[in-house]
Amino acid sequence: MEQEYLTFVLSGEEFGVDILCVQEIRVLSTVTELPDKPDYLKGVINLRGVIIPIVDLRQRFGLEPLDYDDKTVTIILRSRDPAKPMVVGIIVDAVSEVYKFDLANVRKPPALGNKLDNSFLKGLAAIEEKLIILLDTATLLNEDELFSVDGQDAPTKALT
């Protein structure tokens, strides 16, 4: 069984998301900031009448923030589960390619203990000499996982 992934770059590493969850790719635009939010939640945008949270994936994954430039894009992701509708925009350094992977060749991420959060990782896929980190879009599009801060929901945790 094969599955297509849109790949993008974060801090020099290539990541992939299920292409069936990609609604669109947009140039980075102005967001409306919200009060009392985690740093990685940049705010919201109004996209054709739908209010969409915008997450800087670099910061959500604990990477150093980067100044945005003309390659910085927002990928709008939409959940494929009608029982749990969710739309979110993720800010990434740059979009890369679309790859088709045989799911039998996707390797599980290595066990790294319980000190590291690998809940967003689906697996690793090799293309020629490089490894692509495949993200679990079900987790990425789960508001409890995406917006959690130290195991707590972001809206209920006071930021200091």
The 8 nearest C-alpha neighbors of each residue, nearest first, counted from 0:
[[1, 101, 102, 2, 103, 100, 104, 99],
 [2, 0, 101, 100, 102, 99, 3, 103],
 [1, 3, 100, 99, 101, 4, 102, 0],
 [4, 2, 99, 98, 18, 17, 100, 97],
 [3, 5, 17, 18, 16, 98, 15, 97],
 [4, 6, 97, 18, 15, 16, 96, 17],
 [7, 5, 15, 95, 96, 14, 97, 4],
 [6, 8, 94, 95, 14, 13, 93, 15],
 [7, 9, 13, 93, 12, 92, 11, 14],
 [10, 8, 12, 92, 11, 91, 57, 13],
 [9, 11, 12, 8, 92, 62, 57, 63],
 [10, 12, 9, 8, 13, 92, 7, 14],
 [13, 11, 9, 8, 10, 14, 131, 132],
 [12, 14, 8, 131, 7, 132, 6, 9],
 [15, 13, 132, 6, 7, 131, 133, 8],
 [14, 16, 6, 133, 5, 4, 134, 132],
 [17, 15, 4, 5, 134, 18, 133, 136],
 [18, 16, 4, 19, 20, 3, 5, 136],
 [17, 19, 4, 21, 20, 5, 3, 16],
 [18, 20, 17, 21, 79, 3, 22, 4],
 [21, 19, 77, 18, 76, 17, 78, 22],
 [22, 20, 76, 18, 19, 23, 75, 77],
 [23, 21, 75, 76, 77, 20, 24, 74],
 [22, 24, 75, 21, 74, 25, 76, 73],
 [23, 25, 74, 73, 75, 72, 26, 22],
 [26, 24, 73, 72, 27, 74, 23, 75],
 [25, 27, 72, 73, 28, 71, 24, 69],
 [26, 28, 72, 73, 25, 71, 29, 90],
 [29, 27, 26, 30, 25, 73, 44, 72],
 [28, 30, 31, 27, 44, 43, 42, 32],
 [31, 29, 44, 43, 42, 32, 28, 41],
 [30, 32, 42, 43, 44, 33, 29, 41],
 [33, 31, 42, 30, 41, 43, 34, 40],
 [32, 34, 42, 36, 31, 35, 43, 41],
 [33, 35, 36, 32, 42, 37, 154, 31],
 [36, 34, 158, 33, 37, 157, 154, 156],
 [37, 35, 34, 38, 40, 33, 153, 154],
 [36, 38, 39, 40, 153, 35, 158, 148],
 [39, 37, 40, 36, 41, 58, 59, 55],
 [38, 40, 58, 55, 59, 37, 54, 41],
 [41, 39, 54, 38, 37, 42, 53, 55],
 [42, 40, 53, 54, 39, 32, 55, 38],
 [41, 43, 32, 31, 33, 30, 53, 40],
 [44, 42, 52, 31, 51, 30, 53, 50],
 [45, 43, 30, 51, 50, 46, 31, 52],
 [44, 46, 50, 49, 48, 47, 51, 43],
 [47, 45, 49, 48, 44, 50, 51, 43],
 [46, 48, 49, 45, 50, 44, 51, 23],
 [47, 49, 46, 45, 50, 44, 51, 43],
 [50, 48, 46, 45, 47, 51, 44, 86],
 [51, 49, 45, 44, 43, 46, 48, 52],
 [50, 52, 43, 44, 87, 49, 86, 45],
 [53, 51, 43, 87, 42, 88, 54, 44],
 [52, 54, 88, 43, 42, 41, 89, 40],
 [55, 53, 40, 89, 39, 56, 41, 90],
 [54, 56, 90, 39, 57, 58, 89, 59],
 [55, 57, 59, 58, 54, 90, 89, 60],
 [58, 56, 62, 60, 55, 59, 9, 61],
 [57, 59, 61, 39, 62, 60, 56, 55],
 [60, 58, 56, 39, 61, 57, 55, 54],
 [59, 61, 58, 57, 62, 56, 55, 39],
 [60, 62, 58, 59, 57, 63, 56, 64],
 [63, 61, 57, 58, 60, 64, 59, 10],
 [62, 64, 65, 58, 61, 57, 10, 60],
 [65, 63, 58, 62, 57, 66, 55, 61],
 [66, 64, 67, 63, 57, 92, 10, 62],
 [65, 67, 68, 64, 71, 92, 63, 69],
 [66, 68, 71, 65, 69, 92, 70, 27],
 [67, 69, 71, 70, 66, 92, 27, 72],
 [68, 70, 71, 67, 26, 72, 27, 93],
 [71, 69, 93, 68, 72, 92, 67, 94],
 [72, 70, 92, 93, 68, 69, 67, 91],
 [73, 71, 26, 27, 91, 90, 25, 93],
 [72, 74, 90, 25, 89, 27, 88, 24],
 [73, 75, 24, 89, 88, 23, 76, 25],
 [74, 76, 88, 23, 22, 87, 21, 24],
 [77, 75, 21, 20, 87, 22, 86, 88],
 [76, 78, 86, 20, 85, 22, 21, 79],
 [79, 77, 85, 80, 84, 20, 140, 86],
 [78, 80, 81, 20, 77, 84, 19, 83],
 [79, 81, 82, 78, 83, 84, 85, 137],
 [82, 80, 84, 83, 79, 78, 85, 77],
 [81, 83, 80, 84, 79, 78, 85, 141],
 [84, 82, 81, 80, 85, 78, 141, 79],
 [85, 83, 81, 78, 82, 80, 86, 79],
 [84, 86, 78, 77, 140, 83, 87, 141],
 [85, 87, 77, 76, 51, 78, 84, 75],
 [88, 86, 52, 76, 51, 75, 53, 89],
 [87, 89, 75, 53, 74, 73, 76, 54],
 [90, 88, 54, 74, 73, 55, 53, 56],
 [89, 91, 73, 55, 72, 56, 54, 74],
 [92, 90, 93, 72, 71, 9, 89, 56],
 [91, 93, 71, 9, 8, 70, 72, 90],
 [94, 92, 70, 8, 71, 91, 7, 72],
 [95, 93, 7, 6, 8, 96, 92, 72],
 [94, 96, 7, 6, 93, 8, 97, 5],
 [97, 95, 6, 5, 98, 94, 7, 4],
 [96, 98, 5, 4, 6, 3, 99, 95],
 [99, 97, 4, 3, 100, 96, 5, 6],
 [98, 100, 3, 2, 4, 1, 101, 97],
 [101, 99, 1, 2, 102, 3, 98, 104],
 [100, 102, 1, 103, 104, 0, 2, 99],
 [101, 103, 105, 104, 1, 0, 100, 2],
 [102, 104, 101, 105, 0, 106, 1, 100],
 [105, 103, 102, 101, 106, 124, 100, 125],
 [104, 106, 124, 102, 123, 103, 122, 107],
 [107, 105, 123, 122, 104, 124, 108, 103],
 [106, 108, 122, 123, 109, 105, 121, 120],
 [109, 107, 122, 123, 106, 110, 120, 121],
 [110, 108, 111, 107, 106, 122, 112, 123],
 [109, 111, 112, 108, 113, 107, 117, 115],
 [112, 110, 109, 115, 113, 114, 117, 108],
 [113, 111, 114, 110, 115, 116, 109, 117],
 [112, 114, 115, 111, 116, 110, 117, 118],
 [115, 113, 112, 116, 111, 117, 110, 118],
 [116, 114, 113, 117, 112, 111, 118, 110],
 [115, 117, 118, 114, 113, 119, 111, 112],
 [116, 118, 120, 119, 115, 108, 111, 121],
 [117, 119, 120, 116, 138, 135, 121, 144],
 [118, 120, 135, 117, 134, 138, 139, 121],
 [121, 119, 134, 117, 135, 118, 122, 133],
 [122, 120, 135, 134, 133, 119, 107, 108],
 [121, 123, 107, 108, 133, 106, 120, 105],
 [124, 122, 132, 106, 105, 131, 133, 108],
 [123, 125, 105, 131, 130, 106, 126, 132],
 [124, 126, 130, 129, 131, 127, 123, 128],
 [127, 125, 129, 128, 130, 124, 131, 98],
 [126, 128, 129, 125, 130, 124, 131, 98],
 [129, 127, 126, 125, 130, 131, 124, 13],
 [130, 128, 126, 125, 127, 131, 124, 13],
 [129, 131, 125, 124, 123, 126, 132, 128],
 [130, 132, 124, 13, 14, 123, 133, 125],
 [133, 131, 14, 123, 15, 122, 13, 134],
 [134, 132, 15, 122, 121, 14, 123, 131],
 [135, 133, 120, 121, 119, 16, 136, 15],
 [134, 136, 121, 119, 137, 120, 138, 139],
 [135, 137, 139, 138, 140, 134, 16, 17],
 [136, 138, 140, 135, 139, 141, 78, 79],
 [139, 137, 141, 140, 136, 135, 119, 144],
 [138, 140, 136, 137, 141, 145, 119, 135],
 [141, 139, 137, 138, 136, 78, 85, 142],
 [142, 140, 138, 144, 143, 139, 145, 137],
 [141, 143, 145, 144, 146, 140, 85, 139],
 [142, 144, 141, 146, 145, 147, 152, 151],
 [145, 143, 147, 142, 141, 146, 138, 139],
 [146, 144, 142, 143, 147, 139, 141, 140],
 [145, 147, 153, 142, 144, 143, 152, 148],
 [148, 146, 152, 151, 153, 144, 150, 143],
 [147, 149, 151, 150, 153, 152, 146, 156],
 [150, 148, 151, 147, 152, 153, 156, 146],
 [149, 151, 148, 147, 152, 144, 153, 143],
 [152, 150, 148, 147, 149, 153, 156, 155],
 [151, 153, 147, 154, 155, 148, 146, 143],
 [152, 154, 147, 156, 148, 146, 155, 151],
 [155, 153, 152, 156, 36, 35, 157, 146],
 [156, 154, 153, 152, 157, 151, 158, 35],
 [157, 155, 153, 154, 158, 152, 151, 148],
 [156, 158, 155, 159, 35, 154, 153, 36],
 [159, 157, 156, 35, 37, 36, 153, 155],
 [158, 157, 156, 35, 37, 36, 38, 148]]
